[in-house]
């Protein structure tokens, strides 16, 4: 009996010791952040770029010992492939929220975002939407944060810049997918309202060809001063290259899907894009915070330049974590959304790479967007608000 009692006392002591030793682990809360995007197929690299921006922020947050309501938080990403298919996004969203308990889900395409918006309020999950399509914030959804600027904000400043530098005749020679059509639907009447003339409207299948000479020749037939181009970066570069080879000396308005630094190798430098205006390449942004980010990024991903997909989603995650801290919760999506504006305004410069000024009531980001203009073979950073002055 004495031996059995001593054995029981020893066992209890060991169990108590084990509980005490593991206590710090219980003090750390694991918070899953969901992602549903294309991780296979033709858009896989785009999906990876957006996902890695999110993960880069999470790794840095975890390294700081981030806390919410006095408790250490460890963020983990749960990423699912939706192959750019909104139906798959809807299924993934249900899995992420119900099985992985994600209070936040990031989706990098508008179709998937619309699918999530059918149920995210009911399921209490914040949608981080990486799309510049205006419609995503027009639905009245109270749990949506549109990460990049609404693409319509580019149109008038881009037109003002191009007309003042080159003239009033434009040829539309962009891609023929839905996003390009949405751009054209706003661009064409805006160009005409500014007193310009559309001398050609010749969209092309950017993803099905590398020979655009026929389409570009049609676009150049009436001698435009400006070409409006854009789709994926590589075919956009080929359209610009072939336009130059056919004698076009005017300016380019480049839709935000294409990235000038990704076009640069195909064109042999920025000189062939002289006069172009488009999204500011991250690697050409002179802001100290962005330059430091590029250095940190290159240590993790050597030889791979970060794009705006990385910086915008990095900033969005930093803002979301800040909103959790201010709200004192990692699970109440409505409370987190309510603190997003304050969290954005409190972001240190090193984390606000997107230059957010706040968030609108409809969930749209407020930004005086920095864009890039090619002058003298180099990228010049300009604020949208400064164009046309």
LUMRO-13995 format. One record per residue (C-alpha): residue number from 1; residue in one letter; chain; x, y negated, z. Coordinates in steps of 0.5 Angstrom, whole numbers, m for minus. Last residue first. Layout:
<r num="NUM" residuo="A" cadena="A" x="X" y="Y" z="Z"/>
...
This chain:
<r num="389" residuo="X" cadena="A" x="m3" y="m139" z="m127"/>
<r num="388" residuo="X" cadena="A" x="m5" y="m133" z="m131"/>
<r num="387" residuo="X" cadena="A" x="m2" y="m128" z="m126"/>
<r num="386" residuo="X" cadena="A" x="0" y="m130" z="m119"/>
<r num="385" residuo="X" cadena="A" x="m6" y="m126" z="m116"/>
<r num="384" residuo="X" cadena="A" x="m4" y="m120" z="m119"/>
<r num="383" residuo="X" cadena="A" x="3" y="m120" z="m115"/>
<r num="382" residuo="X" cadena="A" x="9" y="m120" z="m120"/>
<r num="381" residuo="X" cadena="A" x="15" y="m115" z="m119"/>
<r num="380" residuo="X" cadena="A" x="20" y="m116" z="m125"/>
<r num="379" residuo="X" cadena="A" x="22" y="m110" z="m129"/>
<r num="378" residuo="X" cadena="A" x="28" y="m111" z="m133"/>
<r num="377" residuo="X" cadena="A" x="29" y="m111" z="m141"/>
<r num="376" residuo="X" cadena="A" x="29" y="m118" z="m141"/>
<r num="375" residuo="X" cadena="A" x="22" y="m118" z="m138"/>
<r num="374" residuo="X" cadena="A" x="18" y="m112" z="m137"/>
<r num="373" residuo="X" cadena="A" x="12" y="m114" z="m132"/>
<r num="372" residuo="X" cadena="A" x="11" y="m110" z="m126"/>
<r num="371" residuo="X" cadena="A" x="5" y="m110" z="m122"/>
<r num="370" residuo="X" cadena="A" x="4" y="m112" z="m114"/>
<r num="369" residuo="X" cadena="A" x="m3" y="m111" z="m112"/>
<r num="368" residuo="X" cadena="A" x="m6" y="m116" z="m107"/>
<r num="367" residuo="X" cadena="A" x="m9" y="m111" z="m103"/>
<r num="366" residuo="X" cadena="A" x="m16" y="m109" z="m100"/>
<r num="365" residuo="X" cadena="A" x="m17" y="m102" z="m100"/>
<r num="364" residuo="X" cadena="A" x="m25" y="m100" z="m101"/>
<r num="363" residuo="X" cadena="A" x="m29" y="m97" z="m96"/>
<r num="362" residuo="X" cadena="A" x="m35" y="m100" z="m97"/>
<r num="361" residuo="X" cadena="A" x="m34" y="m105" z="m91"/>
<r num="360" residuo="X" cadena="A" x="m28" y="m107" z="m95"/>
<r num="359" residuo="X" cadena="A" x="m21" y="m105" z="m92"/>
<r num="358" residuo="X" cadena="A" x="m15" y="m109" z="m90"/>
<r num="357" residuo="X" cadena="A" x="m9" y="m113" z="m92"/>
<r num="356" residuo="X" cadena="A" x="m5" y="m107" z="m95"/>
<r num="355" residuo="X" cadena="A" x="2" y="m108" z="m98"/>
<r num="354" residuo="X" cadena="A" x="2" y="m100" z="m101"/>
<r num="353" residuo="X" cadena="A" x="8" y="m99" z="m97"/>
<r num="352" residuo="X" cadena="A" x="5" y="m101" z="m90"/>
<r num="351" residuo="X" cadena="A" x="9" y="m96" z="m86"/>
<r num="350" residuo="X" cadena="A" x="16" y="m100" z="m86"/>
<r num="349" residuo="X" cadena="A" x="12" y="m107" z="m86"/>
<r num="348" residuo="X" cadena="A" x="9" y="m104" z="m79"/>
<r num="347" residuo="X" cadena="A" x="2" y="m103" z="m79"/>
<r num="346" residuo="X" cadena="A" x="m3" y="m107" z="m75"/>
<r num="345" residuo="X" cadena="A" x="m7" y="m110" z="m80"/>
<r num="344" residuo="X" cadena="A" x="m8" y="m102" z="m83"/>
<r num="343" residuo="X" cadena="A" x="m10" y="m100" z="m76"/>
<r num="342" residuo="X" cadena="A" x="m15" y="m106" z="m75"/>
<r num="341" residuo="X" cadena="A" x="m19" y="m104" z="m82"/>
<r num="340" residuo="X" cadena="A" x="m19" y="m97" z="m80"/>
<r num="339" residuo="X" cadena="A" x="m22" y="m97" z="m73"/>
<r num="338" residuo="X" cadena="A" x="m29" y="m96" z="m75"/>
<r num="337" residuo="X" cadena="A" x="m27" y="m90" z="m80"/>
<r num="336" residuo="X" cadena="A" x="m24" y="m87" z="m74"/>
<r num="335" residuo="X" cadena="A" x="m30" y="m87" z="m70"/>
<r num="334" residuo="X" cadena="A" x="m34" y="m84" z="m76"/>
<r num="333" residuo="X" cadena="A" x="m29" y="m79" z="m76"/>
<r num="332" residuo="X" cadena="A" x="m30" y="m77" z="m69"/>
<r num="331" residuo="X" cadena="A" x="m24" y="m71" z="m69"/>
<r num="330" residuo="X" cadena="A" x="m17" y="m74" z="m67"/>
<r num="329" residuo="X" cadena="A" x="m20" y="m79" z="m62"/>
<r num="328" residuo="X" cadena="A" x="m18" y="m85" z="m58"/>
<r num="327" residuo="X" cadena="A" x="m21" y="m90" z="m63"/>
<r num="326" residuo="X" cadena="A" x="m14" y="m94" z="m64"/>
<r num="325" residuo="X" cadena="A" x="m10" y="m88" z="m64"/>
<r num="324" residuo="X" cadena="A" x="m14" y="m85" z="m69"/>
<r num="323" residuo="X" cadena="A" x="m14" y="m91" z="m73"/>
<r num="322" residuo="X" cadena="A" x="m6" y="m91" z="m73"/>
<r num="321" residuo="X" cadena="A" x="m6" y="m84" z="m76"/>
<r num="320" residuo="X" cadena="A" x="m11" y="m86" z="m81"/>
<r num="319" residuo="X" cadena="A" x="m6" y="m92" z="m83"/>
<r num="318" residuo="X" cadena="A" x="0" y="m88" z="m83"/>
<r num="317" residuo="X" cadena="A" x="m4" y="m83" z="m88"/>
<r num="316" residuo="X" cadena="A" x="m6" y="m88" z="m92"/>
<r num="315" residuo="X" cadena="A" x="1" y="m91" z="m93"/>
<r num="314" residuo="X" cadena="A" x="4" y="m84" z="m95"/>
<r num="313" residuo="X" cadena="A" x="m2" y="m83" z="m100"/>
<r num="312" residuo="X" cadena="A" x="0" y="m90" z="m103"/>
<r num="311" residuo="X" cadena="A" x="7" y="m89" z="m103"/>
<r num="310" residuo="X" cadena="A" x="7" y="m82" z="m106"/>
<r num="309" residuo="X" cadena="A" x="2" y="m83" z="m111"/>
<r num="308" residuo="X" cadena="A" x="6" y="m90" z="m113"/>
<r num="307" residuo="X" cadena="A" x="11" y="m85" z="m115"/>
<r num="306" residuo="X" cadena="A" x="17" y="m82" z="m112"/>
<r num="305" residuo="X" cadena="A" x="23" y="m81" z="m116"/>
<r num="304" residuo="X" cadena="A" x="26" y="m74" z="m116"/>
<r num="303" residuo="X" cadena="A" x="33" y="m72" z="m116"/>
<r num="302" residuo="X" cadena="A" x="34" y="m70" z="m109"/>
<r num="301" residuo="X" cadena="A" x="27" y="m69" z="m106"/>
<r num="300" residuo="X" cadena="A" x="28" y="m70" z="m98"/>
<r num="299" residuo="X" cadena="A" x="34" y="m74" z="m98"/>
<r num="298" residuo="X" cadena="A" x="31" y="m78" z="m104"/>
<r num="297" residuo="X" cadena="A" x="25" y="m79" z="m100"/>
<r num="296" residuo="X" cadena="A" x="29" y="m83" z="m95"/>
<r num="295" residuo="X" cadena="A" x="33" y="m87" z="m100"/>
<r num="294" residuo="X" cadena="A" x="26" y="m89" z="m103"/>
<r num="293" residuo="X" cadena="A" x="23" y="m91" z="m97"/>
<r num="292" residuo="X" cadena="A" x="29" y="m95" z="m95"/>
<r num="291" residuo="X" cadena="A" x="28" y="m99" z="m102"/>
<r num="290" residuo="X" cadena="A" x="20" y="m99" z="m100"/>
<r num="289" residuo="X" cadena="A" x="21" y="m103" z="m94"/>
<r num="288" residuo="X" cadena="A" x="27" y="m107" z="m97"/>
<r num="287" residuo="X" cadena="A" x="22" y="m110" z="m102"/>
<r num="286" residuo="X" cadena="A" x="25" y="m110" z="m109"/>
<r num="285" residuo="X" cadena="A" x="20" y="m105" z="m112"/>
<r num="284" residuo="X" cadena="A" x="24" y="m102" z="m118"/>
<r num="283" residuo="X" cadena="A" x="24" y="m95" z="m116"/>
<r num="282" residuo="X" cadena="A" x="16" y="m95" z="m114"/>
<r num="281" residuo="X" cadena="A" x="15" y="m97" z="m121"/>
<r num="280" residuo="X" cadena="A" x="10" y="m103" z="m121"/>
<r num="279" residuo="X" cadena="A" x="4" y="m101" z="m125"/>
<r num="278" residuo="X" cadena="A" x="3" y="m104" z="m132"/>
<r num="277" residuo="X" cadena="A" x="5" y="m110" z="m136"/>
<r num="276" residuo="X" cadena="A" x="9" y="m109" z="m142"/>
<r num="275" residuo="X" cadena="A" x="13" y="m115" z="m145"/>
<r num="274" residuo="X" cadena="A" x="19" y="m111" z="m147"/>
<r num="273" residuo="X" cadena="A" x="17" y="m104" z="m147"/>
<r num="272" residuo="X" cadena="A" x="23" y="m102" z="m152"/>
<r num="271" residuo="X" cadena="A" x="28" y="m105" z="m147"/>
<r num="270" residuo="X" cadena="A" x="26" y="m101" z="m141"/>
<r num="269" residuo="X" cadena="A" x="30" y="m96" z="m143"/>
<r num="268" residuo="X" cadena="A" x="31" y="m90" z="m148"/>
<r num="267" residuo="X" cadena="A" x="24" y="m90" z="m150"/>
<r num="266" residuo="X" cadena="A" x="23" y="m82" z="m147"/>
<r num="265" residuo="X" cadena="A" x="27" y="m84" z="m141"/>
<r num="264" residuo="X" cadena="A" x="23" y="m90" z="m139"/>
<r num="263" residuo="X" cadena="A" x="16" y="m87" z="m140"/>
<r num="262" residuo="X" cadena="A" x="17" y="m84" z="m133"/>
<r num="261" residuo="X" cadena="A" x="19" y="m91" z="m130"/>
<r num="260" residuo="X" cadena="A" x="13" y="m94" z="m133"/>
<r num="259" residuo="X" cadena="A" x="8" y="m90" z="m130"/>
<r num="258" residuo="X" cadena="A" x="2" y="m88" z="m134"/>
<r num="257" residuo="X" cadena="A" x="m5" y="m88" z="m130"/>
<r num="256" residuo="X" cadena="A" x="m5" y="m95" z="m129"/>
<r num="255" residuo="X" cadena="A" x="m7" y="m97" z="m136"/>
<r num="254" residuo="X" cadena="A" x="m1" y="m100" z="m140"/>
<r num="253" residuo="X" cadena="A" x="m2" y="m107" z="m143"/>
<r num="252" residuo="X" cadena="A" x="3" y="m107" z="m149"/>
<r num="251" residuo="X" cadena="A" x="6" y="m113" z="m152"/>
<r num="250" residuo="X" cadena="A" x="8" y="m115" z="m159"/>
<r num="249" residuo="X" cadena="A" x="14" y="m113" z="m164"/>
<r num="248" residuo="X" cadena="A" x="10" y="m107" z="m168"/>
<r num="247" residuo="X" cadena="A" x="15" y="m105" z="m173"/>
<r num="246" residuo="X" cadena="A" x="13" y="m98" z="m174"/>
<r num="245" residuo="X" cadena="A" x="18" y="m95" z="m170"/>
<r num="244" residuo="X" cadena="A" x="16" y="m100" z="m164"/>
<r num="243" residuo="X" cadena="A" x="9" y="m97" z="m165"/>
<r num="242" residuo="X" cadena="A" x="12" y="m90" z="m165"/>
<r num="241" residuo="X" cadena="A" x="16" y="m91" z="m158"/>
<r num="240" residuo="X" cadena="A" x="9" y="m94" z="m155"/>
<r num="239" residuo="X" cadena="A" x="5" y="m88" z="m157"/>
<r num="238" residuo="X" cadena="A" x="11" y="m83" z="m155"/>
<r num="237" residuo="X" cadena="A" x="11" y="m87" z="m148"/>
<r num="236" residuo="X" cadena="A" x="4" y="m86" z="m147"/>
<r num="235" residuo="X" cadena="A" x="4" y="m79" z="m149"/>
<r num="234" residuo="X" cadena="A" x="10" y="m78" z="m143"/>
<r num="233" residuo="X" cadena="A" x="6" y="m82" z="m138"/>
<r num="232" residuo="X" cadena="A" x="m1" y="m79" z="m138"/>
<r num="231" residuo="X" cadena="A" x="m6" y="m84" z="m141"/>
<r num="230" residuo="X" cadena="A" x="m5" y="m91" z="m143"/>
<r num="229" residuo="X" cadena="A" x="m5" y="m96" z="m149"/>
<r num="228" residuo="X" cadena="A" x="m8" y="m103" z="m150"/>
<r num="227" residuo="X" cadena="A" x="m4" y="m106" z="m156"/>
<r num="226" residuo="X" cadena="A" x="m2" y="m113" z="m156"/>
<r num="225" residuo="X" cadena="A" x="m1" y="m118" z="m162"/>
<r num="224" residuo="X" cadena="A" x="m5" y="m114" z="m167"/>
<r num="223" residuo="X" cadena="A" x="m3" y="m113" z="m174"/>
<r num="222" residuo="X" cadena="A" x="m10" y="m111" z="m178"/>
<r num="221" residuo="X" cadena="A" x="m7" y="m104" z="m179"/>
<r num="220" residuo="X" cadena="A" x="m3" y="m103" z="m173"/>
<r num="219" residuo="X" cadena="A" x="m9" y="m99" z="m169"/>
<r num="218" residuo="X" cadena="A" x="m9" y="m95" z="m176"/>
<r num="217" residuo="X" cadena="A" x="m2" y="m94" z="m176"/>
<r num="216" residuo="X" cadena="A" x="m2" y="m92" z="m169"/>
<r num="215" residuo="X" cadena="A" x="m7" y="m86" z="m170"/>
<r num="214" residuo="X" cadena="A" x="m3" y="m83" z="m176"/>
<r num="213" residuo="X" cadena="A" x="4" y="m84" z="m172"/>
<r num="212" residuo="X" cadena="A" x="1" y="m81" z="m166"/>
<r num="211" residuo="X" cadena="A" x="5" y="m74" z="m166"/>
<r num="210" residuo="X" cadena="A" x="6" y="m71" z="m160"/>
<r num="209" residuo="X" cadena="A" x="m1" y="m68" z="m159"/>
<r num="208" residuo="X" cadena="A" x="m7" y="m65" z="m155"/>
<r num="207" residuo="X" cadena="A" x="m6" y="m69" z="m149"/>
<r num="206" residuo="X" cadena="A" x="m6" y="m76" z="m152"/>
<r num="205" residuo="X" cadena="A" x="m12" y="m74" z="m155"/>
<r num="204" residuo="X" cadena="A" x="m13" y="m81" z="m159"/>
<r num="203" residuo="X" cadena="A" x="m17" y="m88" z="m158"/>
<r num="202" residuo="X" cadena="A" x="m18" y="m92" z="m164"/>
<r num="201" residuo="X" cadena="A" x="m21" y="m99" z="m163"/>
<r num="200" residuo="X" cadena="A" x="m18" y="m104" z="m167"/>
<r num="199" residuo="X" cadena="A" x="m18" y="m111" z="m168"/>
<r num="198" residuo="X" cadena="A" x="m21" y="m113" z="m162"/>
<r num="197" residuo="X" cadena="A" x="m21" y="m120" z="m162"/>
<r num="196" residuo="X" cadena="A" x="m20" y="m125" z="m156"/>
<r num="195" residuo="X" cadena="A" x="m24" y="m131" z="m153"/>
<r num="194" residuo="X" cadena="A" x="m23" y="m129" z="m146"/>
<r num="193" residuo="X" cadena="A" x="m30" y="m126" z="m146"/>
<r num="192" residuo="X" cadena="A" x="m27" y="m121" z="m152"/>
<r num="191" residuo="X" cadena="A" x="m22" y="m119" z="m147"/>
<r num="190" residuo="X" cadena="A" x="m27" y="m117" z="m142"/>
<r num="189" residuo="X" cadena="A" x="m32" y="m114" z="m146"/>
<r num="188" residuo="X" cadena="A" x="m26" y="m109" z="m149"/>
<r num="187" residuo="X" cadena="A" x="m23" y="m108" z="m142"/>
<r num="186" residuo="X" cadena="A" x="m29" y="m106" z="m138"/>
<r num="185" residuo="X" cadena="A" x="m31" y="m100" z="m142"/>
<r num="184" residuo="X" cadena="A" x="m24" y="m99" z="m144"/>
<r num="183" residuo="X" cadena="A" x="m22" y="m97" z="m137"/>
<r num="182" residuo="X" cadena="A" x="m28" y="m92" z="m136"/>
<r num="181" residuo="X" cadena="A" x="m26" y="m89" z="m143"/>
<r num="180" residuo="X" cadena="A" x="m19" y="m88" z="m141"/>
<r num="179" residuo="X" cadena="A" x="m22" y="m84" z="m134"/>
<r num="178" residuo="X" cadena="A" x="m26" y="m80" z="m139"/>
<r num="177" residuo="X" cadena="A" x="m21" y="m78" z="m143"/>
<r num="176" residuo="X" cadena="A" x="m20" y="m81" z="m150"/>
<r num="175" residuo="X" cadena="A" x="m13" y="m84" z="m149"/>
<r num="174" residuo="X" cadena="A" x="m11" y="m91" z="m151"/>
<r num="173" residuo="X" cadena="A" x="m10" y="m94" z="m157"/>
<r num="172" residuo="X" cadena="A" x="m14" y="m101" z="m157"/>
<r num="171" residuo="X" cadena="A" x="m11" y="m106" z="m161"/>
<r num="170" residuo="X" cadena="A" x="m11" y="m113" z="m159"/>
<r num="169" residuo="X" cadena="A" x="m11" y="m120" z="m162"/>
<r num="168" residuo="X" cadena="A" x="m11" y="m126" z="m158"/>
<r num="167" residuo="X" cadena="A" x="m4" y="m128" z="m157"/>
<r num="166" residuo="X" cadena="A" x="3" y="m126" z="m155"/>
<r num="165" residuo="X" cadena="A" x="5" y="m129" z="m148"/>
<r num="164" residuo="X" cadena="A" x="m1" y="m132" z="m146"/>
<r num="163" residuo="X" cadena="A" x="m6" y="m127" z="m148"/>
<r num="162" residuo="X" cadena="A" x="m2" y="m121" z="m145"/>
<r num="161" residuo="X" cadena="A" x="m2" y="m125" z="m138"/>
<r num="160" residuo="X" cadena="A" x="m9" y="m127" z="m138"/>
<r num="159" residuo="X" cadena="A" x="m11" y="m120" z="m140"/>
<r num="158" residuo="X" cadena="A" x="m7" y="m116" z="m135"/>
<r num="157" residuo="X" cadena="A" x="m10" y="m121" z="m130"/>
<r num="156" residuo="X" cadena="A" x="m17" y="m120" z="m132"/>
<r num="155" residuo="X" cadena="A" x="m16" y="m112" z="m132"/>
<r num="154" residuo="X" cadena="A" x="m12" y="m110" z="m126"/>
<r num="153" residuo="X" cadena="A" x="m18" y="m111" z="m121"/>
<r num="152" residuo="X" cadena="A" x="m22" y="m106" z="m125"/>
<r num="151" residuo="X" cadena="A" x="m18" y="m101" z="m123"/>
<r num="150" residuo="X" cadena="A" x="m20" y="m101" z="m116"/>
<r num="149" residuo="X" cadena="A" x="m14" y="m101" z="m112"/>
<r num="148" residuo="X" cadena="A" x="m11" y="m95" z="m109"/>
<r num="147" residuo="X" cadena="A" x="m13" y="m91" z="m103"/>
<r num="146" residuo="X" cadena="A" x="m21" y="m91" z="m103"/>
<r num="145" residuo="X" cadena="A" x="m23" y="m89" z="m96"/>
<r num="144" residuo="X" cadena="A" x="m30" y="m86" z="m95"/>
<r num="143" residuo="X" cadena="A" x="m34" y="m84" z="m89"/>
<r num="142" residuo="X" cadena="A" x="m40" y="m89" z="m90"/>
<r num="141" residuo="X" cadena="A" x="m42" y="m87" z="m97"/>
<r num="140" residuo="X" cadena="A" x="m45" y="m93" z="m100"/>
<r num="139" residuo="X" cadena="A" x="m45" y="m90" z="m107"/>
<r num="138" residuo="X" cadena="A" x="m41" y="m96" z="m110"/>
<r num="137" residuo="X" cadena="A" x="m34" y="m94" z="m106"/>
<r num="136" residuo="X" cadena="A" x="m33" y="m88" z="m111"/>
<r num="135" residuo="X" cadena="A" x="m36" y="m92" z="m117"/>
<r num="134" residuo="X" cadena="A" x="m30" y="m97" z="m118"/>
<r num="133" residuo="X" cadena="A" x="m25" y="m91" z="m120"/>
<r num="132" residuo="X" cadena="A" x="m18" y="m92" z="m117"/>
<r num="131" residuo="X" cadena="A" x="m18" y="m85" z="m115"/>
<r num="130" residuo="X" cadena="A" x="m14" y="m82" z="m109"/>
<r num="129" residuo="X" cadena="A" x="m20" y="m81" z="m104"/>
<r num="128" residuo="X" cadena="A" x="m19" y="m80" z="m97"/>
<r num="127" residuo="X" cadena="A" x="m25" y="m77" z="m95"/>
<r num="126" residuo="X" cadena="A" x="m27" y="m78" z="m87"/>
<r num="125" residuo="X" cadena="A" x="m31" y="m72" z="m84"/>
<r num="124" residuo="X" cadena="A" x="m37" y="m72" z="m80"/>
<r num="123" residuo="X" cadena="A" x="m40" y="m66" z="m83"/>
<r num="122" residuo="X" cadena="A" x="m47" y="m70" z="m85"/>
<r num="121" residuo="X" cadena="A" x="m42" y="m76" z="m87"/>
<r num="120" residuo="X" cadena="A" x="m38" y="m71" z="m92"/>
<r num="119" residuo="X" cadena="A" x="m44" y="m67" z="m95"/>
<r num="118" residuo="X" cadena="A" x="m45" y="m70" z="m102"/>
<r num="117" residuo="X" cadena="A" x="m39" y="m75" z="m102"/>
<r num="116" residuo="X" cadena="A" x="m35" y="m69" z="m102"/>
<r num="115" residuo="X" cadena="A" x="m37" y="m67" z="m109"/>
<r num="114" residuo="X" cadena="A" x="m36" y="m75" z="m111"/>
<r num="113" residuo="X" cadena="A" x="m29" y="m74" z="m109"/>
<r num="112" residuo="X" cadena="A" x="m28" y="m68" z="m113"/>
<r num="111" residuo="X" cadena="A" x="m30" y="m72" z="m119"/>
<r num="110" residuo="X" cadena="A" x="m26" y="m78" z="m117"/>
<r num="109" residuo="X" cadena="A" x="m19" y="m74" z="m117"/>
<r num="108" residuo="X" cadena="A" x="m14" y="m74" z="m111"/>
<r num="107" residuo="X" cadena="A" x="m18" y="m71" z="m105"/>
<r num="106" residuo="X" cadena="A" x="m15" y="m72" z="m98"/>
<r num="105" residuo="X" cadena="A" x="m19" y="m69" z="m92"/>
<r num="104" residuo="X" cadena="A" x="m20" y="m72" z="m85"/>
<r num="103" residuo="X" cadena="A" x="m23" y="m69" z="m79"/>
<r num="102" residuo="X" cadena="A" x="m20" y="m62" z="m81"/>
<r num="101" residuo="X" cadena="A" x="m23" y="m56" z="m77"/>
<r num="100" residuo="X" cadena="A" x="m19" y="m51" z="m81"/>
<r num="99" residuo="X" cadena="A" x="m25" y="m46" z="m82"/>
<r num="98" residuo="X" cadena="A" x="m31" y="m51" z="m82"/>
<r num="97" residuo="X" cadena="A" x="m28" y="m57" z="m85"/>
<r num="96" residuo="X" cadena="A" x="m23" y="m54" z="m89"/>
<r num="95" residuo="X" cadena="A" x="m27" y="m49" z="m92"/>
<r num="94" residuo="X" cadena="A" x="m33" y="m53" z="m94"/>
<r num="93" residuo="X" cadena="A" x="m28" y="m58" z="m97"/>
<r num="92" residuo="X" cadena="A" x="m25" y="m52" z="m101"/>
<r num="91" residuo="X" cadena="A" x="m32" y="m50" z="m104"/>
<r num="90" residuo="X" cadena="A" x="m34" y="m58" z="m106"/>
<r num="89" residuo="X" cadena="A" x="m27" y="m58" z="m109"/>
<r num="88" residuo="X" cadena="A" x="m28" y="m52" z="m113"/>
<r num="87" residuo="X" cadena="A" x="m34" y="m55" z="m116"/>
<r num="86" residuo="X" cadena="A" x="m30" y="m61" z="m117"/>
<r num="85" residuo="X" cadena="A" x="m25" y="m58" z="m122"/>
<r num="84" residuo="X" cadena="A" x="m18" y="m61" z="m122"/>
<r num="83" residuo="X" cadena="A" x="m15" y="m54" z="m121"/>
<r num="82" residuo="X" cadena="A" x="m18" y="m54" z="m114"/>
<r num="81" residuo="X" cadena="A" x="m12" y="m52" z="m110"/>
<r num="80" residuo="X" cadena="A" x="m12" y="m52" z="m102"/>
<r num="79" residuo="X" cadena="A" x="m8" y="m55" z="m98"/>
<r num="78" residuo="X" cadena="A" x="m8" y="m55" z="m90"/>
<r num="77" residuo="X" cadena="A" x="m3" y="m60" z="m87"/>
<r num="76" residuo="X" cadena="A" x="m1" y="m60" z="m80"/>
<r num="75" residuo="X" cadena="A" x="m1" y="m66" z="m75"/>
<r num="74" residuo="X" cadena="A" x="2" y="m65" z="m68"/>
<r num="73" residuo="X" cadena="A" x="m1" y="m70" z="m63"/>
<r num="72" residuo="X" cadena="A" x="2" y="m71" z="m56"/>
<r num="71" residuo="X" cadena="A" x="m4" y="m73" z="m51"/>
<r num="70" residuo="X" cadena="A" x="m4" y="m80" z="m48"/>
<r num="69" residuo="X" cadena="A" x="m11" y="m82" z="m52"/>
<r num="68" residuo="X" cadena="A" x="m7" y="m80" z="m58"/>
<r num="67" residuo="X" cadena="A" x="0" y="m79" z="m59"/>
<r num="66" residuo="X" cadena="A" x="6" y="m79" z="m64"/>
<r num="65" residuo="X" cadena="A" x="12" y="m75" z="m62"/>
<r num="64" residuo="X" cadena="A" x="16" y="m79" z="m67"/>
<r num="63" residuo="X" cadena="A" x="18" y="m73" z="m71"/>
<r num="62" residuo="X" cadena="A" x="11" y="m71" z="m72"/>
<r num="61" residuo="X" cadena="A" x="9" y="m78" z="m75"/>
<r num="60" residuo="X" cadena="A" x="15" y="m77" z="m80"/>
<r num="59" residuo="X" cadena="A" x="13" y="m70" z="m82"/>
<r num="58" residuo="X" cadena="A" x="6" y="m73" z="m83"/>
<r num="57" residuo="X" cadena="A" x="8" y="m79" z="m87"/>
<r num="56" residuo="X" cadena="A" x="12" y="m74" z="m92"/>
<r num="55" residuo="X" cadena="A" x="6" y="m69" z="m92"/>
<r num="54" residuo="X" cadena="A" x="1" y="m74" z="m95"/>
<r num="53" residuo="X" cadena="A" x="6" y="m77" z="m100"/>
<r num="52" residuo="X" cadena="A" x="8" y="m70" z="m102"/>
<r num="51" residuo="X" cadena="A" x="0" y="m68" z="m103"/>
<r num="50" residuo="X" cadena="A" x="0" y="m74" z="m108"/>
<r num="49" residuo="X" cadena="A" x="6" y="m72" z="m112"/>
<r num="48" residuo="X" cadena="A" x="4" y="m64" z="m112"/>
<r num="47" residuo="X" cadena="A" x="m3" y="m66" z="m115"/>
<r num="46" residuo="X" cadena="A" x="0" y="m70" z="m120"/>
<r num="45" residuo="X" cadena="A" x="5" y="m64" z="m122"/>
<r num="44" residuo="X" cadena="A" x="m1" y="m59" z="m122"/>
<r num="43" residuo="X" cadena="A" x="m5" y="m63" z="m127"/>
<r num="42" residuo="X" cadena="A" x="m4" y="m58" z="m133"/>
<r num="41" residuo="X" cadena="A" x="m5" y="m52" z="m129"/>
<r num="40" residuo="X" cadena="A" x="m4" y="m51" z="m121"/>
<r num="39" residuo="X" cadena="A" x="m4" y="m55" z="m115"/>
<r num="38" residuo="X" cadena="A" x="m10" y="m59" z="m117"/>
<r num="37" residuo="X" cadena="A" x="m13" y="m62" z="m111"/>
<r num="36" residuo="X" cadena="A" x="m16" y="m61" z="m104"/>
<r num="35" residuo="X" cadena="A" x="m12" y="m63" z="m98"/>
<r num="34" residuo="X" cadena="A" x="m14" y="m63" z="m91"/>
<r num="33" residuo="X" cadena="A" x="m11" y="m66" z="m85"/>
<r num="32" residuo="X" cadena="A" x="m11" y="m61" z="m79"/>
<r num="31" residuo="X" cadena="A" x="m10" y="m64" z="m72"/>
<r num="30" residuo="X" cadena="A" x="m6" y="m59" z="m67"/>
<r num="29" residuo="X" cadena="A" x="m6" y="m62" z="m60"/>
<r num="28" residuo="X" cadena="A" x="0" y="m62" z="m55"/>
<r num="27" residuo="X" cadena="A" x="m1" y="m61" z="m48"/>
<r num="26" residuo="X" cadena="A" x="m2" y="m53" z="m49"/>
<r num="25" residuo="X" cadena="A" x="5" y="m53" z="m51"/>
<r num="24" residuo="X" cadena="A" x="7" y="m57" z="m45"/>
<r num="23" residuo="X" cadena="A" x="4" y="m52" z="m40"/>
<r num="22" residuo="X" cadena="A" x="8" y="m46" z="m43"/>
<r num="21" residuo="X" cadena="A" x="13" y="m45" z="m38"/>
<r num="20" residuo="X" cadena="A" x="7" y="m47" z="m32"/>
<r num="19" residuo="X" cadena="A" x="3" y="m41" z="m35"/>
<r num="18" residuo="X" cadena="A" x="9" y="m36" z="m35"/>
<r num="17" residuo="X" cadena="A" x="11" y="m38" z="m28"/>
<r num="16" residuo="X" cadena="A" x="4" y="m37" z="m26"/>
<r num="15" residuo="X" cadena="A" x="4" y="m30" z="m29"/>
<r num="14" residuo="X" cadena="A" x="11" y="m28" z="m26"/>
<r num="13" residuo="X" cadena="A" x="8" y="m30" z="m19"/>
<r num="12" residuo="X" cadena="A" x="2" y="m26" z="m20"/>
<r num="11" residuo="X" cadena="A" x="6" y="m20" z="m22"/>
<r num="10" residuo="X" cadena="A" x="11" y="m21" z="m16"/>
<r num="9" residuo="X" cadena="A" x="5" y="m21" z="m11"/>
<r num="8" residuo="X" cadena="A" x="2" y="m15" z="m15"/>
<r num="7" residuo="X" cadena="A" x="8" y="m11" z="m14"/>
<r num="6" residuo="X" cadena="A" x="9" y="m13" z="m7"/>
<r num="5" residuo="X" cadena="A" x="2" y="m11" z="m5"/>
<r num="4" residuo="X" cadena="A" x="3" y="m4" z="m9"/>
<r num="3" residuo="X" cadena="A" x="9" y="m3" z="m5"/>
<r num="2" residuo="X" cadena="A" x="6" y="m5" z="2"/>
<r num="1" residuo="X" cadena="A" x="0" y="0" z="0"/>
